[in-house]
C-alpha cells in the first residue's frame, strides 16, 4: 500500500467534522484521495452526488478545471487550514474558479447533476473534434463489453482514442496506455485527456516509446488492426503471457490474417463477431455506419 498523509484516523476525523457541520448522508459518500497517482477527480465528481476529496497543496487550477468540465453547479464545503476544525465554508464551484489549493486538506463536493453510473457508449459529440474519426457509440459499447475491464486493470489501447477515454473512466485504479502512431491523433488524444480530466492515461508514440516502457504491464490490449498488428501482438504477448486481446478491423485481408497471427503467438480465438449499425434519422432516412469485425483472443 502506498504511503499517504491521509491515514484512516485522519479520514475518520474529517468524516466526523463534515457529518457534524453539513447535512450529508455518509452512507452515500464517495471518498477520493487525489494525492496518489491515477486519481480521476472530475469523472468521480461527475458520477457521484457527494464526494469527499482529500488533496495536497499545489493544485492552482483545480476549480477552474472542474468549471471547464461543466461542474459549475456543484456545492463546495471546506474550511481554512489543514485540520478538521473551525467553521465550515460553503460556496458554489462557479464562485471558486480563481482559487487554488495551498495546503493539504479535505473538501466535500456535492453535485446535484451527477450521473450515478458508468456511461458506456458515449455520444461522439462529447469527444474532442480533431484528426480522429470515432466509431459510432453502439459499436463502442460492444467493444467495451468485450474488453470487460475491472477497476484495477491496466490496458493498452492502440489507435482507439474514444476506447481509451471510456477505459480510463472504468479502470480508475489501473492505467491506460494510449498508443497513437499519428502525431495529430496524439494531440487529439491529449485534448481528450484534458477534456475528461483523466489522470490515468499515458500517450505514447509506439510500443517502443520510452513512455510506454515505464508503465504497468497491460492485462488487456485493444488494437485497431493495421499492417503492424503481427508485431504488436508479438510484443504484447511476450510482455504478459496471460494478456487478453480484442481486435477491431474493417479490413478483410487483416481479418483473414489474424488466425495465423494468433496461432504464432499461442493465442486462441475466443470469439469473433460482426457488428452492423443502421440508424434511422429524424427524416426517416437510414444512416449506415462502418460494420467492423471484433475478434477476441487469449493465451492458450
C-alpha positions in Angstrom: 0.0 0.0 0.0 1.3 3.4 -0.9 2.1 5.8 2.0 -0.4 8.7 2.3 -0.8 11.7 4.6 -4.5 10.8 4.8 -4.4 7.8 7.1 -7.6 6.1 8.4 -7.5 8.2 11.5 -7.3 11.4 9.5 -10.1 10.3 7.2 -12.3 9.4 10.2 -11.7 12.8 11.7 -12.7 14.6 8.5 -15.8 12.4 8.2 -16.9 13.3 11.7 -16.2 17.0 11.0 -18.4 17.2 7.9 -21.1 15.0 9.5 -21.4 17.5 12.3 -21.4 20.5 10.1 -23.1 19.5 6.8 -26.4 17.7 6.2 -25.0 14.8 4.3 -25.7 11.0 4.2 -22.3 9.4 4.8 -23.6 6.1 3.5 -23.8 7.6 0.0 -20.5 9.4 0.2 -17.6 8.6 -2.2 -14.1 9.1 -0.8 -11.3 10.1 -3.1 -7.6 10.8 -2.2 -6.0 12.6 -5.2 -2.6 12.8 -3.6 -1.7 9.5 -5.2 -1.3 8.7 -8.9 -4.1 7.9 -11.3 -6.9 9.6 -9.5 -9.6 10.9 -11.8 -11.2 13.8 -9.8 -13.5 15.2 -12.5 -15.1 11.8 -13.5 -15.6 10.9 -9.9 -17.5 14.2 -9.2 -19.5 13.8 -12.5 -20.7 10.3 -11.4 -21.4 10.8 -7.7 -23.7 13.2 -5.9 -21.3 13.6 -2.9 -17.5 13.2 -2.9 -15.1 13.8 0.0 -11.9 14.8 -1.7 -8.5 14.7 0.1 -5.9 16.8 -1.6 -2.4 18.2 -1.1 -1.1 21.6 -2.0 -0.2 22.6 -5.5 -3.4 22.5 -7.5 -3.8 26.1 -8.7 -6.3 25.2 -11.4 -8.4 22.5 -9.7 -11.6 24.5 -9.6 -11.1 26.1 -13.0 -10.7 22.6 -14.5 -13.9 21.5 -12.8 -15.7 24.6 -14.2 -14.5 23.8 -17.7 -15.9 20.3 -17.2 -19.3 21.9 -16.7 -19.4 21.2 -13.0 -20.1 24.8 -12.0 -23.4 23.9 -10.2 -21.5 21.9 -7.6 -21.5 23.0 -4.0 -18.2 23.0 -2.1 -17.9 22.6 1.6 -14.5 23.4 3.1 -12.6 25.1 5.9 -9.4 27.2 6.2 -6.4 25.1 7.1 -5.3 21.5 7.1 -7.2 20.2 10.2 -10.9 19.3 10.6 -11.6 22.2 12.9 -13.2 25.6 12.8 -16.2 26.9 10.8 -17.3 25.3 7.6 -17.4 27.5 4.5 -19.8 26.9 1.6 -19.6 28.2 -1.9 -20.7 27.3 -5.4 -17.9 26.0 -7.5 -18.6 28.7 -10.1 -17.6 31.3 -7.4 -14.2 29.5 -6.7 -12.7 29.1 -10.2 -9.9 31.6 -9.5 -8.9 29.8 -6.3 -6.3 27.1 -5.9 -5.3 24.8 -3.0 -2.3 25.8 -1.0 -2.4 23.2 1.8 -3.3 19.6 2.3 -7.0 19.4 3.3 -10.3 17.8 2.6 -13.4 19.3 0.9 -16.9 18.0 0.4 -18.3 18.4 -3.1 -22.0 17.9 -3.8 -23.1 17.5 -7.4 -26.8 17.7 -7.9 -26.5 16.8 -11.6 -24.4 13.6 -11.1 -25.0 10.7 -13.3 -24.9 7.7 -10.9 -23.5 5.2 -13.3 -20.7 4.4 -15.7 -21.7 5.7 -19.1 -20.6 3.2 -21.8 -21.1 4.1 -25.4 -20.9 7.9 -25.1 -22.1 10.2 -27.8 -19.3 11.2 -30.2 -20.1 14.8 -29.7 -18.6 14.5 -26.2 -15.1 13.8 -27.6 -12.7 16.4 -28.8 -13.1 17.1 -32.5 -9.8 16.7 -34.2 -8.0 14.3 -36.5 -9.8 11.2 -35.3 -12.9 9.6 -36.9 -14.6 7.9 -34.0 -16.6 4.7 -34.3 -20.3 5.0 -33.5 -21.3 4.8 -29.9 -23.2 1.5 -30.4 -20.1 -0.2 -31.7 -18.0 1.3 -28.9 -20.5 -0.1 -26.3 -19.9 -3.6 -27.8 -16.2 -3.1 -27.7 -16.2 -2.1 -24.1 -18.3 -5.1 -23.3 -15.7 -7.4 -25.0 -12.8 -5.7 -23.2 -14.6 -6.3 -19.9 -12.5 -4.0 -17.7 -12.2 -4.1 -14.0 -11.4 -1.0 -11.9 -7.7 -2.1 -11.4 -6.9 -3.4 -14.9 -4.1 -2.0 -16.9 -4.9 -1.8 -20.6 -3.1 -0.9 -23.8 -5.2 0.8 -26.5 -3.7 1.1 -29.9 -5.3 3.7 -32.2 -8.5 3.7 -30.3 -8.9 7.2 -28.8 -12.5 7.0 -27.6 -12.0 3.5 -26.3 -9.0 4.8 -24.3 -11.3 7.5 -22.7 -14.0 5.1 -21.7 -11.5 2.6 -20.5 -9.9 5.2 -18.3 -13.3 6.1 -16.8 -13.8 2.4 -15.7 -10.2 1.4 -14.8 -9.9 4.1 -12.2 -7.3 2.2 -10.1 -5.5 1.0 -13.2 -3.7 2.6 -16.1 -4.4 3.1 -19.8 -1.5 3.3 -22.3 -2.8 5.0 -25.4 -0.6 4.2 -28.4 -1.0 6.7 -31.2 1.3 6.5 -34.2 0.0 9.6 -35.9 1.2 13.0 -34.3 -2.2 14.7 -34.9 -4.0 11.8 -33.3 -1.7 12.0 -30.3 -2.6 15.7 -29.9 -6.3 14.8 -30.1 -5.9 12.1 -27.5 -4.1 14.6 -25.2 -7.0 17.1 -25.7 -9.5 14.3 -24.7 -7.4 13.6 -21.6 -7.8 17.3 -20.5 -11.4 17.4 -21.6 -12.4 14.4 -19.4 -9.9 15.2 -16.5 -8.1 11.9 -16.8 -5.0 11.2 -14.7 -4.6 7.5 -15.5 -3.8 7.8 -19.2 -0.3 8.0 -20.8 0.0 8.7 -24.5 2.9 7.1 -26.3 4.0 7.1 -29.9 4.6 3.4 -30.2 5.2 0.2 -28.1 8.9 1.0 -28.3 8.4 4.5 -26.8 10.2 5.1 -23.5 6.9 6.5 -22.1 5.3 3.1 -22.7 8.3 1.1 -21.3 7.8 2.6 -17.8 4.1 1.8 -17.5 2.4 -1.1 -15.7 2.3 -4.3 -17.8 -1.1 -4.4 -19.6 -3.6 -7.1 -18.6 -5.7 -6.4 -21.8 -4.9 -5.0 -25.2 -7.4 -3.4 -27.6 -6.0 -3.0 -31.1 -7.4 -1.3 -34.2 -5.8 -3.6 -36.8 -3.2 -2.2 -39.2 -0.3 -3.9 -41.1 1.7 -3.6 -37.8 -0.7 -6.0 -35.9 1.6 -9.0 -36.1 4.5 -7.2 -34.5 2.1 -5.5 -32.0 0.6 -8.8 -30.8 4.0 -10.5 -30.6 5.5 -7.8 -28.4 2.5 -7.5 -26.1 2.2 -11.3 -25.7 5.8 -11.5 -24.7 5.2 -8.9 -22.1 2.4 -10.7 -20.4 1.7 -14.4 -21.2 -1.9 -14.0 -19.8 -2.8 -10.9 -21.8 -6.3 -10.8 -23.4 -6.7 -9.3 -26.8 -9.6 -7.6 -28.5 -9.0 -6.6 -32.2 -11.1 -4.3 -34.3 -10.9 -4.4 -38.1 -12.7 -3.3 -41.2 -10.0 -4.8 -43.4 -10.8 -8.2 -45.0 -7.2 -9.1 -45.6 -6.2 -8.3 -41.9 -9.2 -10.3 -40.7 -8.1 -13.3 -42.7 -4.5 -13.0 -41.5 -5.5 -12.8 -37.8 -5.9 -16.6 -37.1 -2.4 -17.2 -38.2 -1.0 -14.3 -36.2 -2.9 -15.6 -33.1 -1.6 -19.1 -33.7 2.0 -17.9 -34.0 1.8 -16.3 -30.6 0.0 -19.1 -28.8 -3.3 -17.2 -28.7 -6.7 -18.9 -29.0 -9.5 -17.0 -30.6 -12.4 -17.0 -28.2 -14.9 -15.0 -30.2 -15.4 -13.2 -33.5 -18.5 -11.0 -34.0 -19.6 -8.7 -36.8 -21.3 -5.5 -35.7 -23.6 -3.6 -38.1 -25.4 -0.5 -37.1 -28.2 1.2 -39.1 -29.8 4.2 -37.6 -33.0 5.9 -38.8 -32.6 9.7 -38.5 -35.3 12.3 -37.9 -36.1 12.5 -41.6 -36.8 8.7 -41.7 -33.6 8.2 -43.7 -31.4 5.2 -42.9 -27.8 6.1 -41.9 -25.3 3.2 -42.3 -22.1 3.1 -40.2 -18.9 1.1 -40.8 -19.5 -2.5 -39.8 -16.4 -3.9 -38.1 -15.3 -7.3 -37.0 -14.4 -7.6 -33.3 -12.2 -10.6 -32.5 -11.2 -11.7 -29.0 -8.4 -14.0 -28.0 -6.3 -15.1 -25.1 -3.2 -17.2 -24.5 -3.6 -21.0 -24.5 
